[in-house]
Amino acid sequence: MKRLLAGLLVCGMLTINAIPAFAYNGIEDVCKTYWAQTEIESVINDSVMTLDNGNFYPENKISRVEFVKALLKVLGNDNLEIKSNYKFSDIAKTSDAYAPVARSQQLGLVYGYPDGSFRPEGSILRDEAQSVISHITIDGTVDSNILSKYLDSAKVPGWAKKVYRKTLSYGIYVNHPNENELRPTEDLTRAEAAVLLYRLRQRLDLVKNQYKNVETIQGTEHLKVTRKAPCNEVVVTNLRNIIKEGNVLEVAYNEQFKSKLHAAGDTVTFTNPEDIRTVEGTLVIPAGSTFYGTVLDIKDPRWFNKNARVYTQLTKIETPDGKTIDLNAKPFYKDYALKEGPWMTAGKVALYTVGGAAVGTGAGVGFSFIPKPRKVGSGIAIGAPVGASVGLITGLVTPGLNYNARKGEEIFVILLDDASVTK
């Protein structure tokens, strides 16, 4: 009986610990240690693939139309103008699948079948996905013996051998769970698709120009948040707005913050109450976006009036429409530290000084009145400055102030890297 209770207790503790540990960075069914976590998070953040009620379903098969939609996103052609009427026996023009499939057909990415169908909900095989990657990338130097390194190279269909030599040489492939196997004729899962698309995105330089919407710079605009900002440039392209490193943004606390109630590792969030636009009028970050930050460290107040210091780093922006923007920013203050300003510090010292003066005055009155009531004036004249001096010294040597910020209080943050906001 004791063993049974102990086992149940252990299972309960594991369950309690496992539930919050499983979800990571907002993806409910992908934990931090999942083999494709980095790639999945990247394609989600860049809106290449999407979540369903917070779940990614990494082990599910990916359909042909899902793969096409994601591929168009990677290539920057998800909004390509459709110039011809395409007919598919199994896709109505009113269907959500029609536009991405028509764009795919127009670009020559993934074609339909000879019978006029596209089979949008059918799964795509691993070798079919590799064939698409091979088709859209330039012909370069490949390792003719690279297939022999894999245990199941004999399972690669004859038509796909050249495909695999190319994609393996370029590093745009996926081979999980056994890195020595390719499993070419098996269905592609959503996790495997995320890895493949992530790697393709890293090597867009290998994609033929006719398949990608080449990024072109349309101009350089400017933010005007503070004149002290080291940089105020925003590069505007046809695909995104790039807020250059050194720009300063103004954000407001989403909730009250008190340094004595927080610790390193805590999450802190901010928002921008108004649209962040360039001087020229381009919307960069819409109002109501959430800026996510982490408390890196908190230095408690120290003697001799040294105020507490809070070190935070902002890592992500989430816009009201669900778009995620990677961010690397810190508070735009000396040593990137948040602390109470000189006016609050001066106020503290002043309170000590006034308090000391009051105590000194009281003491002077008392000491003079008892022996000689007529000497009260002299007692005040002596006690007040002495008390004020003691109060001033006390205010200067005691520990400084904790850092407190009210909800809605605004601070400046500086970008330590460029921030890319996709259109």
C-alpha positions in Angstrom: 0.0 0.0 0.0 2.8 2.4 0.9 4.5 1.6 -2.5 1.2 2.4 -4.3 0.8 5.7 -2.5 4.4 6.6 -3.2 4.0 5.8 -6.9 0.8 7.9 -7.1 2.6 10.8 -5.4 5.5 10.7 -7.8 3.1 10.5 -10.8 1.2 13.4 -9.5 4.3 15.5 -9.0 5.5 14.6 -12.5 2.1 15.6 -13.9 2.1 18.9 -12.1 5.6 19.7 -13.4 5.1 18.4 -16.9 2.0 20.5 -17.8 3.5 24.0 -17.5 6.9 22.7 -18.9 5.4 21.3 -22.1 4.2 24.4 -23.8 6.9 26.8 -24.8 6.8 30.3 -26.1 3.0 30.1 -26.8 3.0 26.8 -28.7 0.9 24.5 -26.6 2.0 21.1 -28.0 5.7 21.8 -28.6 8.1 21.7 -25.7 11.5 23.4 -25.4 13.3 20.1 -26.0 11.3 19.0 -29.1 13.7 18.2 -31.9 12.3 20.8 -34.3 11.3 23.4 -31.7 13.6 26.2 -33.0 12.4 25.8 -36.6 8.8 25.6 -35.6 9.0 28.7 -33.4 10.7 30.5 -36.3 8.1 29.7 -39.0 5.3 30.6 -36.5 7.0 33.9 -35.6 7.4 34.7 -39.3 3.8 33.7 -40.2 5.1 31.1 -42.6 3.0 28.5 -40.8 0.1 28.9 -38.3 -1.2 27.6 -35.0 -4.7 26.2 -34.4 -5.9 27.2 -31.0 -2.3 27.4 -29.8 -1.4 24.0 -31.2 1.0 23.2 -34.0 0.3 19.5 -34.3 3.9 18.7 -35.3 3.4 15.0 -36.0 0.4 15.5 -38.3 0.8 15.1 -42.0 0.9 18.4 -43.9 -1.5 18.7 -46.9 -0.5 19.8 -50.3 -2.3 23.1 -50.0 -0.8 23.8 -46.5 2.7 23.2 -48.0 1.9 25.5 -51.0 0.7 28.3 -48.7 3.8 28.1 -46.5 6.1 27.9 -49.5 4.6 31.0 -51.0 5.1 32.8 -47.7 8.8 31.9 -47.7 9.2 33.1 -51.3 7.4 36.4 -50.6 4.7 35.5 -53.2 1.7 34.9 -51.0 0.1 38.1 -52.4 1.1 37.6 -56.0 -1.5 38.9 -58.4 -3.3 36.0 -60.2 -3.2 36.9 -63.9 -5.0 33.9 -65.5 -8.0 31.8 -64.8 -7.0 28.4 -63.4 -9.5 25.6 -63.2 -9.2 22.7 -60.8 -11.9 20.0 -60.7 -11.6 19.7 -56.9 -11.2 23.4 -56.0 -13.9 26.0 -56.4 -13.0 29.6 -57.2 -14.7 30.6 -53.9 -12.5 28.2 -51.9 -9.8 29.4 -49.6 -7.5 27.0 -51.4 -8.0 28.5 -54.8 -5.7 31.6 -54.6 -2.6 29.9 -53.2 -3.0 26.9 -55.6 -3.5 29.3 -58.5 -0.4 31.3 -57.5 1.6 28.0 -57.2 0.4 27.0 -60.7 1.3 30.4 -62.1 4.8 30.4 -60.6 5.3 26.7 -61.5 5.9 25.6 -57.9 3.6 22.7 -57.2 1.4 21.6 -60.2 -1.9 19.8 -60.3 -2.5 16.3 -61.7 -3.2 15.4 -65.4 -6.9 14.8 -64.6 -7.3 18.5 -63.7 -7.4 18.0 -60.0 -5.0 19.3 -57.4 -6.0 17.2 -54.4 -5.4 20.1 -51.9 -6.1 18.0 -48.8 -3.9 15.1 -49.9 -0.6 14.7 -48.0 2.7 15.5 -49.7 5.5 13.0 -49.6 9.0 13.8 -48.5 10.5 13.1 -51.9 7.8 15.3 -53.5 8.7 18.2 -51.2 12.4 17.7 -52.0 11.6 17.8 -55.7 9.9 21.2 -55.3 13.0 22.5 -53.5 15.3 21.1 -56.2 13.1 22.6 -58.9 13.2 26.2 -57.6 16.9 26.3 -56.7 19.8 27.1 -59.0 22.0 24.4 -60.5 25.3 24.4 -58.7 28.0 22.0 -57.6 26.7 18.9 -55.9 28.3 15.9 -54.3 27.6 13.0 -56.6 28.3 10.4 -53.9 26.3 12.1 -51.1 23.4 9.6 -51.4 25.7 6.7 -50.5 26.1 8.1 -47.0 22.5 7.2 -46.1 21.4 3.7 -45.1 18.2 3.8 -47.2 19.6 5.4 -50.3 18.2 2.4 -52.3 14.7 3.5 -51.4 15.1 6.8 -53.2 13.1 6.5 -56.5 15.2 6.8 -59.6 13.6 10.1 -60.6 14.4 11.6 -57.2 18.1 10.6 -57.0 19.3 13.8 -58.8 16.8 15.8 -56.6 18.3 14.4 -53.4 21.9 14.9 -54.5 21.1 18.6 -55.0 19.1 19.3 -51.9 21.4 17.3 -49.7 24.4 19.2 -51.1 22.6 22.5 -50.4 21.6 21.5 -46.9 17.9 22.0 -47.6 16.5 18.6 -46.4 15.2 16.9 -43.3 16.2 13.5 -41.9 14.6 12.9 -38.5 14.6 10.8 -36.3 17.5 8.9 -37.8 20.0 11.2 -39.4 21.3 8.3 -41.5 18.0 7.7 -43.1 16.0 9.8 -45.7 12.6 7.9 -45.7 11.9 9.4 -49.1 8.4 7.9 -49.8 6.9 8.6 -46.4 4.4 11.4 -45.7 5.9 14.8 -44.7 4.9 15.9 -41.2 4.2 19.5 -40.2 7.4 19.5 -38.0 9.5 18.2 -40.9 7.9 20.8 -43.2 8.8 23.5 -40.7 12.5 22.3 -40.8 12.5 22.2 -44.6 11.0 25.6 -45.0 13.2 27.1 -42.3 16.3 25.8 -44.1 15.0 27.1 -47.4 14.5 30.5 -45.9 18.1 30.5 -44.8 19.3 29.8 -48.3 17.0 32.1 -50.4 20.2 33.1 -52.3 20.0 29.7 -54.0 16.4 30.2 -55.2 16.0 31.2 -58.8 14.8 34.8 -59.2 11.6 33.8 -61.1 10.2 32.0 -58.0 10.8 34.7 -55.4 9.6 38.2 -54.9 13.0 39.9 -54.7 13.2 42.4 -51.9 13.8 45.9 -53.2 14.4 49.0 -51.1 11.8 51.7 -51.6 13.3 54.3 -49.4 14.6 55.3 -46.0 12.3 57.0 -43.6 12.7 58.3 -40.1 11.4 58.0 -36.5 11.3 61.0 -34.3 11.0 59.7 -30.8 13.9 61.5 -29.1 16.7 63.6 -30.5 19.1 61.6 -28.3 18.6 58.4 -30.3 21.8 57.2 -32.0 19.8 56.3 -35.1 16.3 57.3 -36.5 16.3 55.4 -39.8 13.6 52.9 -41.0 14.4 51.2 -44.3 11.2 50.5 -46.2 11.2 47.7 -48.7 8.5 46.0 -50.7 8.4 43.1 -48.2 9.1 44.7 -44.8 10.0 47.7 -42.7 13.4 47.5 -41.1 13.8 49.5 -37.9 17.6 50.0 -37.7 19.7 49.3 -34.7 20.1 52.4 -32.5 16.5 53.6 -32.9 14.6 54.5 -29.7 11.0 53.6 -29.0 8.7 54.8 -26.3 6.6 52.2 -24.5 4.4 52.1 -21.4 4.1 49.6 -18.6 1.1 47.2 -18.9 1.0 46.9 -15.1 2.5 48.4 -12.0 6.1 47.3 -11.4 8.0 47.3 -8.1 11.6 46.1 -7.9 11.3 44.7 -4.4 8.5 42.4 -5.6 10.2 41.1 -8.7 13.3 38.9 -9.4 15.5 37.9 -12.3 13.6 35.8 -14.8 10.3 37.5 -14.3 8.3 38.6 -17.4 7.4 42.3 -17.8 5.2 43.6 -20.6 4.8 47.0 -22.2 2.6 48.5 -24.9 2.6 51.4 -27.2 -0.6 53.5 -26.6 -0.3 55.1 -30.1 0.7 54.0 -33.5 4.5 54.2 -34.1 4.8 55.9 -37.5 7.7 57.4 -39.4 7.9 61.1 -39.9 6.9 60.4 -43.5 3.7 58.6 -42.4 4.5 54.8 -42.7 2.9 52.7 -39.9 5.7 50.7 -38.3 4.1 49.2 -35.2 0.3 49.6 -34.6 -1.1 50.9 -31.3 -1.8 48.3 -28.7 1.1 46.0 -29.6 2.5 44.1 -26.6 6.3 44.3 -26.0 7.6 41.2 -24.0 10.6 41.6 -21.8 12.5 39.6 -19.2 14.0 40.9 -16.0 17.7 40.1 -16.2 18.8 41.3 -12.8 17.8 43.6 -9.9 20.3 45.4 -7.8 18.9 46.3 -4.4 19.3 49.8 -2.9 22.7 50.4 -1.3 24.0 52.7 1.4 25.0 56.2 0.6 21.7 56.8 -1.3 22.4 54.4 -4.2 19.0 53.6 -5.8 17.9 50.1 -6.9 18.7 49.2 -10.5 16.5 47.0 -12.7 18.0 45.4 -15.9 15.5 44.1 -18.5 15.7 43.0 -22.1 12.8 43.2 -24.6 12.7 40.2 -26.9 9.4 40.2 -28.8 6.5 42.3 -30.0 3.1 40.9 -30.7 0.8 43.1 -32.7 -3.0 43.2 -32.3 -3.5 41.1 -35.4 -1.2 38.3 -34.1 2.0 39.1 -36.0 5.2 38.5 -34.0 8.3 40.6 -34.4 11.7 39.5 -33.0 13.3 42.2 -30.9 16.5 42.9 -29.0 16.1 46.1 -27.0 17.0 47.4 -23.6 16.0 50.6 -21.6 17.7 53.7 -23.1 19.4 54.8 -19.9 22.9 54.7 -18.5 24.1 51.1 -18.3 20.6 50.1 -19.6 19.4 50.3 -16.0 16.0 51.4 -14.8 16.1 53.4 -11.6 14.4 56.2 -9.8 15.3 59.6 -11.2 17.1 62.5 -9.5 13.9 64.3 -8.6 12.7 61.3 -6.5 16.1 61.0 -4.9 16.1 64.7 -4.1 12.6 64.4 -2.7 13.8 61.6 -0.4 16.7 63.7 0.9 14.5 66.7 1.3 12.1 64.7 3.4 14.9 63.6 5.6 16.1 67.2 5.9 12.7 68.6 6.7 12.1 65.8 9.2 15.4 66.4 10.8 14.7 70.1 11.0 11.4 69.4 12.7 13.0 67.0 15.2 15.8 69.5 15.9 13.3 72.4 16.4 11.4 70.3 18.9 14.5 69.3 20.7 15.7 72.9 20.8 12.4 74.1 22.2 12.4 71.5 24.8 15.9 72.0 26.0 15.6 75.8 26.2 12.1 76.0 27.6 12.6 73.8 30.6 15.4 75.9 32.3 14.6 79.2 30.8 11.3 79.7 29.0 12.3 83.0 27.6 15.1 81.2 25.6 12.7 79.3 23.3 13.7 81.5 20.3 17.3 80.7 20.8 16.5 77.0 21.1 14.6 77.1 17.7 17.5 79.0 16.1 20.0 76.4 17.2 17.9 73.2 17.0 16.4 73.7 13.5 19.7 74.0 11.5 21.3 71.3 13.6 18.4 68.9 13.0 18.2 69.8 9.3 22.0 69.0 8.9 21.5 65.7 10.7 18.5 64.9 8.5 20.5 65.9 5.3 23.4 63.6 6.3 21.0 60.8 7.1 19.3 61.2 3.8 22.6 61.0 2.0 24.0 58.0 3.7 21.0 55.7 4.1 20.1 53.2 1.3 18.6 54.6 -1.8 15.1 54.0 -3.3 13.5 50.9 -4.7 12.4 51.3 -8.4 8.7 51.7 -8.8 6.7 52.3 -12.0 3.0 52.8 -12.2 0.8 51.2 -14.9 1.0 53.4 -18.0 4.3 55.0 -17.1 6.4 55.4 -20.2 10.1 54.6 -20.7 12.5 54.7 -23.7 14.0 51.5 -25.1 16.9 51.3 -27.6 17.2 48.6 -30.3 20.5 46.7 -30.1 19.8 44.9 -33.4 17.7 45.7 -36.5 14.0 44.8 -36.1 12.2 43.5 -39.2 8.5 44.1 -39.5 7.0 42.1 -42.3 4.2 43.6 -44.3 
